[in-house]
Amino acid sequence: MNVLLTELNNQLQSLVALVNQQATQIAKQDALIQHYEAQLLYLKRRQFGASSEHTDSLQISIFEGLADDTYTMFRLAESGAVNA
């Protein structure tokens, strides 16, 4: 009977040590996940944020030219010079 209690006590201590080891590992993994989530959020904001949308003078000139052409076509259609 005494041998059985000793064996059970050893198993209990072993299981408690295993649980403590796993709890430490889980805490480390949680910290690492939070770190990676913060990095991902930073990179998403850096890549897709408002400051990442740059327009250059060529893009602006294309849209200005398009607006001018549209206005001209509208005025010609209004005057009946173009069959719309």
NUTITOR-360047 format. One record per residue (C-alpha): residue number from 0; y, z negated, x negated. Coordinates in pm, 1 decimal. Example, Ala and Ser with C-alpha at 12.3 -4.5 7.8 and 13.67 -1.06 7.14 Angstrom:
<lodos>
<lodo num="0" y="-450.0" z="-780.0" x="-1230.0"/>
<lodo num="1" y="-106.0" z="-714.0" x="-1367.0"/>
</lodos>
This chain:
<lodos>
<lodo num="0" y="0.0" z="0.0" x="0.0"/>
<lodo num="1" y="232.9" z="-86.9" x="-284.5"/>
<lodo num="2" y="162.9" z="252.6" x="-450.5"/>
<lodo num="3" y="249.9" z="432.2" x="-127.1"/>
<lodo num="4" y="583.8" z="250.0" x="-102.8"/>
<lodo num="5" y="665.4" z="333.3" x="-463.5"/>
<lodo num="6" y="582.3" z="699.8" x="-405.1"/>
<lodo num="7" y="794.2" z="710.5" x="-89.3"/>
<lodo num="8" y="1080.3" z="539.3" x="-271.1"/>
<lodo num="9" y="1058.5" z="797.1" x="-553.3"/>
<lodo num="10" y="1058.3" z="1083.8" x="-302.9"/>
<lodo num="11" y="1356.8" z="931.7" x="-123.4"/>
<lodo num="12" y="1553.5" z="901.3" x="-447.0"/>
<lodo num="13" y="1461.9" z="1257.1" x="-538.5"/>
<lodo num="14" y="1576.4" z="1386.9" x="-198.8"/>
<lodo num="15" y="1901.6" z="1190.1" x="-215.6"/>
<lodo num="16" y="1969.1" z="1336.6" x="-560.5"/>
<lodo num="17" y="1895.2" z="1686.4" x="-427.5"/>
<lodo num="18" y="2130.6" z="1637.6" x="-131.8"/>
<lodo num="19" y="2406.2" z="1516.1" x="-366.1"/>
<lodo num="20" y="2351.5" z="1813.6" x="-594.5"/>
<lodo num="21" y="2368.3" z="2055.5" x="-300.9"/>
<lodo num="22" y="2681.5" z="1886.9" x="-165.0"/>
<lodo num="23" y="2849.5" z="1934.3" x="-503.6"/>
<lodo num="24" y="2743.7" z="2298.4" x="-513.5"/>
<lodo num="25" y="2874.2" z="2357.8" x="-160.2"/>
<lodo num="26" y="3208.7" z="2200.8" x="-250.1"/>
<lodo num="27" y="3238.4" z="2431.0" x="-554.0"/>
<lodo num="28" y="3149.8" z="2735.1" x="-343.8"/>
<lodo num="29" y="3404.0" z="2638.4" x="-76.3"/>
<lodo num="30" y="3675.4" z="2611.5" x="-341.3"/>
<lodo num="31" y="3576.3" z="2950.2" x="-482.5"/>
<lodo num="32" y="3580.6" z="3109.1" x="-135.9"/>
<lodo num="33" y="3929.3" z="2970.9" x="-71.0"/>
<lodo num="34" y="4043.2" z="3110.7" x="-406.1"/>
<lodo num="35" y="3902.0" z="3455.8" x="-326.0"/>
<lodo num="36" y="4054.2" z="3452.3" x="23.2"/>
<lodo num="37" y="4395.1" z="3371.2" x="-126.4"/>
<lodo num="38" y="4358.3" z="3655.6" x="-376.1"/>
<lodo num="39" y="4256.4" z="3896.9" x="-100.9"/>
<lodo num="40" y="4553.4" z="3798.3" x="113.7"/>
<lodo num="41" y="4790.0" z="3842.4" x="-181.6"/>
<lodo num="42" y="4649.4" z="4185.0" x="-265.6"/>
<lodo num="43" y="4660.4" z="4300.5" x="97.5"/>
<lodo num="44" y="5025.4" z="4198.0" x="123.7"/>
<lodo num="45" y="5102.3" z="4363.1" x="-206.9"/>
<lodo num="46" y="4933.4" z="4690.2" x="-112.3"/>
<lodo num="47" y="5009.7" z="4714.9" x="259.2"/>
<lodo num="48" y="5326.2" z="4506.9" x="293.7"/>
<lodo num="49" y="5664.1" z="4649.3" x="390.2"/>
<lodo num="50" y="5774.1" z="4668.0" x="28.7"/>
<lodo num="51" y="5486.4" z="4904.1" x="-52.1"/>
<lodo num="52" y="5627.3" z="5175.0" x="172.4"/>
<lodo num="53" y="5865.9" z="5368.1" x="-44.7"/>
<lodo num="54" y="6037.3" z="5688.6" x="55.5"/>
<lodo num="55" y="6172.3" z="5925.2" x="-200.7"/>
<lodo num="56" y="6454.1" z="6175.9" x="-169.8"/>
<lodo num="57" y="6210.7" z="6463.6" x="-109.6"/>
<lodo num="58" y="6059.8" z="6289.6" x="194.4"/>
<lodo num="59" y="6404.6" z="6216.1" x="332.5"/>
<lodo num="60" y="6524.1" z="6574.0" x="277.0"/>
<lodo num="61" y="6217.1" z="6710.3" x="458.7"/>
<lodo num="62" y="6290.2" z="6500.0" x="764.8"/>
<lodo num="63" y="6661.7" z="6575.2" x="753.6"/>
<lodo num="64" y="6586.9" z="6947.6" x="733.3"/>
<lodo num="65" y="6343.4" z="6917.3" x="1022.6"/>
<lodo num="66" y="6603.0" z="6736.2" x="1230.4"/>
<lodo num="67" y="6863.0" z="7003.1" x="1152.5"/>
<lodo num="68" y="6619.6" z="7282.7" x="1246.2"/>
<lodo num="69" y="6524.3" z="7105.7" x="1569.0"/>
<lodo num="70" y="6888.6" z="7058.3" x="1664.4"/>
<lodo num="71" y="6964.0" z="7425.2" x="1589.7"/>
<lodo num="72" y="6668.0" z="7541.5" x="1799.6"/>
<lodo num="73" y="6777.1" z="7314.0" x="2083.1"/>
<lodo num="74" y="7132.0" z="7451.6" x="2075.3"/>
<lodo num="75" y="7007.0" z="7812.4" x="2066.8"/>
<lodo num="76" y="6765.5" z="7749.0" x="2353.3"/>
<lodo num="77" y="7043.6" z="7581.9" x="2548.4"/>
<lodo num="78" y="7267.6" z="7881.6" x="2502.9"/>
<lodo num="79" y="6988.6" z="8121.8" x="2604.0"/>
<lodo num="80" y="6975.0" z="8296.2" x="2266.0"/>
<lodo num="81" y="6610.1" z="8197.0" x="2213.8"/>
<lodo num="82" y="6328.6" z="8237.5" x="2464.7"/>
<lodo num="83" y="6170.2" z="7893.9" x="2458.5"/>
</lodos>
